[in-house]
Structure formats: structure tokens, C-alpha cells
Amino acid sequence: MKKIWVYSTLIAYCFPFGYFAIYQDYKDGSMLGYLLLILGPAILAFINKLKGYTFLIVIGNLFSAGVSFYFSNQMAGVDRWGYYFKPLTATSLLFTISILNLIPQFMAFKLAKQKKKN
């Protein structure tokens, strides 16, 4: 059962949360992608801390950022994508939101730690 949880969590983290957020912003002008960027990894971090799989949080964030950077680089050749995120490039915005996304995950991690104590 442990292996199933680990693999399914890693697969869930392979979703490019950062790329999806900036793509939704670019395509539809929608902020819902950013909401998923905040909630998705935070929920995964909370559950993994409760289950005692802290290492999955670190590995999962690396996977998600890597997949997001891959897809972002695939969109780099699109002319309209380049000007949309001024003054940042899409890659620098992705890096920034990936770093800032660690804050809600850290808060969820702390909340799970408190809940686990009780």
C-alpha cells in the first residue's frame, strides 16, 4: 500500500502546476490556474506530512517545477507568449511563482505537524 501511495503522489506532483497557472492566465486571462497552483501542492503537502512522507514533498516540487519548465520552454517560441508577462519572461515568472508556492506548502506542512501532535 505504501508503494501505491508514493507512486500516486509522485504522479500527482508531476502535474505542471506552475505552467498550468501561467498558461491559463495567458490563454483566458483567468486566475483560476493560480488558485490550483496554491491549493493543489498545499493539499498534497498537508496529506504527505500527515502520512509521514516528507521526502515526497521535496521530490514532488522538483518534479512539478521540472515539468513546468519543460512545457514553458516549449511555448517560448510563441510570439504572443513572450510579451504577455512583461516585465518578466514566462520562465522567470514560472521560477518566481514556483518559489512563492513554497509558502502555502510550508503553512500546510506546519498545520499538518500541529494536527499530528494532537
Sequence and secondary structure as in RCSB ss.txt:
>XXXX:A:sequence
MKKIWVYSTLIAYCFPFGYFAIYQDYKDGSMLGYLLLILGPAILAFINKLKGYTFLIVIGNLFSAGVSFYFSNQM
AGVDRWGYYFKPLTATSLLFTISILNLIPQFMAFKLAKQKKKN
>XXXX:A:secstr
 HHHHHHHHHHHHTS HHHHHHHHHHHH  SHHHHHHHHHHHHHHHHHHHHT HHHHHHHHHHHHHHHHHHHHHT
TT HHHHHHTTTS HHHHHHHHHHHTHHHHHHHHHHHHHHHH 
